[in-house]
């Protein structure tokens, strides 16, 4: 079979005036460059997956915070309506909770333009809201709609193009994935096309390598911040639930009993419960400040 194959190859080169040999050569060159492209592509994809995993973990912690805040808000609002405590109703805290709920809902529904979804989108919002700012210097947390999406993507891309970063396109590639180069050499029969495709691959390498550097940096930053924020969120949820149990040890019955005492003009809360409500208010304020420095 080897003799026949060799004879066939020689005959093919004779018939095509050496074209078959050149085509084989160009295929080899393309495959070599394509393997390197695949290698870099795989590394970026791996970084992207790790980033999304960390964002999803943070997002789940924020989901837990959101659910806890709903209950906290009810307790604090009811408490202020009863006007049973001696400290003033903190309008700032109410405003903080309202803005948190609004931003949370926007992140969950918009999913950053379809680039991310679910808990990863919530995690991205939570992460960027505490450390990111748009190229204008405006905190991303106070932006909304397309402006927030664009600013967030630019942050994940390493910053605005004007600042030397990869911009929104870089963020889109890191978070949304990058397209693998097509393996066209199996289908083409022209050496010229393969040569051109090989050159296009080579020209894409600098941008791809730069994107890998950005992805590495982003992954490191995301990991550090998400771990810190998850600890803050998880601790808050635990502490808030503990305090709420102290305030309403028997759930709805406790709320009814406290309302009844208020009607009878009796002391609604014990000293411990009053302390728990005040502590809950302060801890909630501290938590929400982490999500938007502009509240200060």
C-alpha positions as CSV (number, residue, x, y, z in Angstrom):
1,X,0.0,0.0,0.0
2,X,2.9,2.4,0.7
3,X,4.2,2.0,-2.8
4,X,0.8,2.7,-4.3
5,X,0.3,5.7,-2.0
6,X,3.8,7.1,-2.9
7,X,3.1,6.6,-6.6
8,X,-0.3,8.3,-6.2
9,X,1.3,11.3,-4.5
10,X,3.9,11.6,-7.3
11,X,1.3,11.3,-9.9
12,X,-0.9,13.9,-8.2
13,X,2.0,16.3,-8.1
14,X,2.7,15.8,-11.7
15,X,-0.9,16.3,-12.8
16,X,-1.3,19.4,-10.6
17,X,2.2,20.7,-11.3
18,X,3.2,20.5,-7.7
19,X,-0.1,22.0,-6.4
20,X,-0.9,18.9,-4.3
21,X,2.4,19.2,-2.4
22,X,2.0,22.9,-1.9
23,X,-1.6,22.3,-0.6
24,X,-0.3,19.7,1.9
25,X,2.4,22.1,3.0
26,X,-0.1,25.0,3.6
27,X,-2.4,22.6,5.4
28,X,0.5,21.8,7.8
29,X,1.2,25.4,8.4
30,X,-2.4,26.2,9.0
31,X,-2.9,23.3,11.4
32,X,0.2,24.4,13.4
33,X,-1.1,27.9,13.8
34,X,-4.6,26.7,14.5
35,X,-3.4,24.5,17.4
36,X,-1.8,27.5,19.0
37,X,-5.0,29.5,18.5
38,X,-7.0,26.7,20.1
39,X,-4.6,26.6,23.0
40,X,-5.0,30.3,23.8
41,X,-8.7,30.1,23.1
42,X,-8.9,27.2,25.6
43,X,-7.1,29.2,28.3
44,X,-9.3,32.2,27.9
45,X,-12.4,30.0,28.0
46,X,-11.1,28.4,31.2
47,X,-10.6,31.8,32.8
48,X,-14.1,32.9,31.6
49,X,-15.7,29.8,33.2
50,X,-13.9,30.5,36.5
51,X,-15.0,34.1,36.5
52,X,-18.6,33.1,35.9
53,X,-18.4,30.5,38.6
54,X,-17.2,33.0,41.1
55,X,-19.8,35.5,40.0
56,X,-22.5,32.9,40.3
57,X,-21.4,32.1,43.9
58,X,-21.5,35.7,44.8
59,X,-24.8,36.1,43.0
60,X,-26.3,33.4,45.2
61,X,-25.1,35.1,48.3
62,X,-26.7,38.3,47.1
63,X,-29.9,36.5,46.3
64,X,-29.9,35.4,50.0
65,X,-29.3,39.0,51.0
66,X,-32.2,40.2,48.8
67,X,-34.6,37.7,50.4
68,X,-33.4,38.6,53.9
69,X,-33.7,42.4,53.2
70,X,-37.4,41.9,52.2
71,X,-38.1,40.6,55.7
72,X,-35.8,43.2,57.4
73,X,-37.6,46.0,55.6
74,X,-40.9,44.8,56.8
75,X,-39.7,44.7,60.4
76,X,-38.1,48.1,60.3
77,X,-41.0,49.7,58.5
78,X,-43.5,48.3,60.9
79,X,-41.4,49.4,63.8
80,X,-41.2,52.9,62.6
81,X,-44.9,53.0,61.9
82,X,-45.6,51.9,65.4
83,X,-43.2,54.7,66.5
84,X,-42.2,52.6,69.6
85,X,-38.5,53.2,69.5
86,X,-36.6,56.3,70.6
87,X,-34.3,56.6,67.7
88,X,-35.4,58.4,64.5
89,X,-36.5,56.7,61.3
90,X,-33.4,56.6,59.1
91,X,-34.7,57.8,55.8
92,X,-31.2,57.0,54.4
93,X,-31.6,53.4,55.2
94,X,-35.0,53.1,53.6
95,X,-33.6,54.8,50.5
96,X,-30.7,52.4,50.5
97,X,-32.9,49.3,50.6
98,X,-35.1,50.7,47.8
99,X,-32.2,51.4,45.5
100,X,-30.7,48.0,46.3
101,X,-34.0,46.2,45.3
102,X,-34.2,48.3,42.1
103,X,-30.6,47.6,41.1
104,X,-31.0,43.9,42.0
105,X,-34.1,43.5,39.9
106,X,-32.5,45.3,36.9
107,X,-29.4,43.0,37.1
108,X,-31.5,39.9,37.3
109,X,-33.8,40.8,34.4
110,X,-31.4,42.5,32.1
111,X,-28.6,39.9,32.6
112,X,-26.2,42.5,31.2
113,X,-27.5,42.4,27.7
114,X,-27.7,38.6,27.5
115,X,-24.0,38.2,28.2
116,X,-24.7,36.8,31.6
117,X,-27.8,35.4,33.2
118,X,-29.2,34.4,36.5
119,X,-26.9,34.5,39.6
120,X,-23.9,35.3,37.4
121,X,-25.5,38.6,36.3
122,X,-26.4,39.4,39.9
123,X,-22.9,38.6,41.0
124,X,-21.4,40.8,38.3
125,X,-23.6,43.7,39.4
126,X,-22.7,43.2,43.0
127,X,-19.0,43.0,42.2
128,X,-18.8,45.9,39.9
129,X,-21.0,48.1,42.1
130,X,-18.5,48.0,44.9
131,X,-15.3,48.4,43.0
132,X,-16.1,49.6,39.5
133,X,-16.7,53.0,38.0
134,X,-17.4,54.1,34.4
135,X,-14.8,55.8,32.3
136,X,-16.5,59.1,33.3
137,X,-15.7,58.4,37.0
138,X,-19.4,57.7,37.8
139,X,-20.0,54.7,40.1
140,X,-21.5,51.9,38.0
141,X,-23.9,51.1,40.8
142,X,-25.9,54.3,40.2
143,X,-26.1,53.8,36.4
144,X,-29.0,51.9,34.9
145,X,-30.1,50.3,31.6
146,X,-27.7,50.3,28.7
147,X,-25.3,52.6,30.5
148,X,-24.8,50.2,33.3
149,X,-24.4,47.3,30.9
150,X,-21.8,49.1,28.8
151,X,-19.8,50.3,31.8
152,X,-19.9,46.8,33.4
153,X,-18.6,45.1,30.2
154,X,-15.9,47.8,29.8
155,X,-14.8,47.0,33.4
156,X,-14.5,43.3,32.6
157,X,-12.6,44.3,29.5
158,X,-10.0,46.0,31.5
159,X,-11.4,49.5,31.3
160,X,-12.3,51.9,28.6
161,X,-10.4,51.9,25.3
162,X,-9.4,55.5,25.9
163,X,-7.7,54.4,29.2
164,X,-5.8,51.6,27.4
165,X,-8.2,48.8,28.2
166,X,-10.0,46.4,25.9
167,X,-13.3,48.2,26.2
168,X,-16.7,46.7,25.8
169,X,-15.6,44.3,23.1
170,X,-13.0,42.9,25.4
171,X,-15.5,42.5,28.2
172,X,-18.0,40.9,25.8
173,X,-15.3,38.4,24.7
174,X,-14.2,37.5,28.3
175,X,-17.7,37.1,29.6
176,X,-19.6,36.0,26.5
177,X,-17.0,33.7,25.1
178,X,-14.8,34.0,22.0
179,X,-15.4,32.3,18.6
180,X,-13.0,29.6,17.7
181,X,-11.3,29.9,14.3
182,X,-12.9,27.6,11.7
183,X,-10.9,24.6,10.6
184,X,-11.3,25.4,6.9
185,X,-8.3,23.4,5.7
186,X,-10.3,20.2,5.6
187,X,-12.8,21.7,3.2
188,X,-10.6,23.9,1.0
189,X,-8.7,22.7,-2.0
190,X,-6.7,25.9,-2.7
191,X,-3.3,26.5,-1.2
192,X,-3.8,30.3,-1.6
193,X,-6.9,30.2,0.6
194,X,-5.0,28.3,3.3
195,X,-2.1,30.7,3.1
196,X,-4.4,33.7,3.6
197,X,-6.3,31.9,6.4
198,X,-3.0,31.1,8.1
199,X,-1.9,34.8,7.9
200,X,-5.3,35.9,9.4
201,X,-4.7,33.5,12.3
202,X,-1.3,35.0,12.9
203,X,-2.6,38.5,12.9
204,X,-5.2,37.6,15.5
205,X,-2.6,36.3,18.0
206,X,-1.5,39.6,19.5
207,X,-5.1,40.6,20.3
208,X,-5.9,37.1,21.6
209,X,-2.8,37.1,23.8
210,X,-3.7,40.5,25.2
211,X,-7.1,39.2,25.9
212,X,-5.6,36.3,27.8
213,X,-3.6,38.7,30.0
214,X,-6.8,40.7,30.7
215,X,-8.7,37.5,31.5
216,X,-6.0,36.4,33.9
217,X,-6.0,39.7,35.7
218,X,-9.8,39.8,35.9
219,X,-10.0,36.3,37.2
220,X,-7.6,37.2,40.1
221,X,-9.5,40.4,40.9
222,X,-12.9,38.7,40.7
223,X,-11.8,35.9,43.0
224,X,-10.5,38.2,45.7
225,X,-13.5,40.5,45.7
226,X,-16.1,37.8,45.4
227,X,-14.7,35.9,48.4
228,X,-14.7,39.1,50.5
229,X,-18.2,40.1,49.5
230,X,-19.6,36.6,49.9
231,X,-18.2,36.6,53.5
232,X,-19.9,40.0,54.1
233,X,-23.2,38.9,52.6
234,X,-23.3,35.5,54.3
235,X,-22.4,37.0,57.7
236,X,-25.1,39.6,57.3
237,X,-27.8,37.0,56.4
238,X,-26.8,34.9,59.5
239,X,-26.8,37.9,61.9
240,X,-30.0,39.4,60.4
241,X,-31.9,36.2,60.8
242,X,-30.6,35.8,64.3
243,X,-31.8,39.3,65.2
244,X,-35.2,38.8,63.5
245,X,-35.7,35.6,65.5
246,X,-35.1,37.6,68.6
247,X,-37.5,40.4,67.5
248,X,-40.2,38.0,66.4
249,X,-39.5,34.7,68.2
250,X,-43.0,33.3,67.3
251,X,-43.3,34.7,63.8
252,X,-46.7,36.1,62.9
253,X,-48.0,35.6,66.4
254,X,-45.3,37.8,67.8
255,X,-46.1,40.5,65.3
256,X,-49.8,40.4,66.2
257,X,-49.0,40.4,69.9
258,X,-46.7,43.4,69.5
259,X,-49.4,45.3,67.5
260,X,-52.0,44.5,70.1
261,X,-49.7,45.8,72.9
262,X,-49.3,49.0,70.8
263,X,-53.0,49.4,70.6
264,X,-53.3,49.1,74.4
265,X,-50.4,51.6,74.8
266,X,-48.2,49.1,76.4
267,X,-44.5,48.6,75.8
268,X,-44.3,46.8,72.5
269,X,-40.7,45.5,72.7
270,X,-38.4,44.3,75.5
271,X,-35.1,46.0,76.0
272,X,-33.4,43.1,74.2
273,X,-35.7,43.4,71.2
274,X,-35.2,47.2,71.0
275,X,-31.5,46.6,71.0
276,X,-31.9,43.9,68.3
277,X,-33.9,46.3,66.1
278,X,-31.3,49.0,66.4
279,X,-28.5,46.6,65.7
280,X,-30.4,45.2,62.7
281,X,-30.8,48.8,61.3
282,X,-27.1,49.5,61.7
283,X,-25.9,46.2,60.2
284,X,-28.2,46.7,57.3
285,X,-26.8,50.2,56.7
286,X,-23.2,48.9,56.8
287,X,-24.1,46.1,54.4
288,X,-25.7,48.4,51.8
289,X,-22.9,50.9,51.9
290,X,-20.7,48.1,50.5
291,X,-22.8,48.0,47.4
292,X,-22.9,51.7,46.7
293,X,-20.4,54.1,48.2
294,X,-22.6,56.9,46.8
295,X,-25.0,56.4,49.7
296,X,-22.5,57.9,52.1
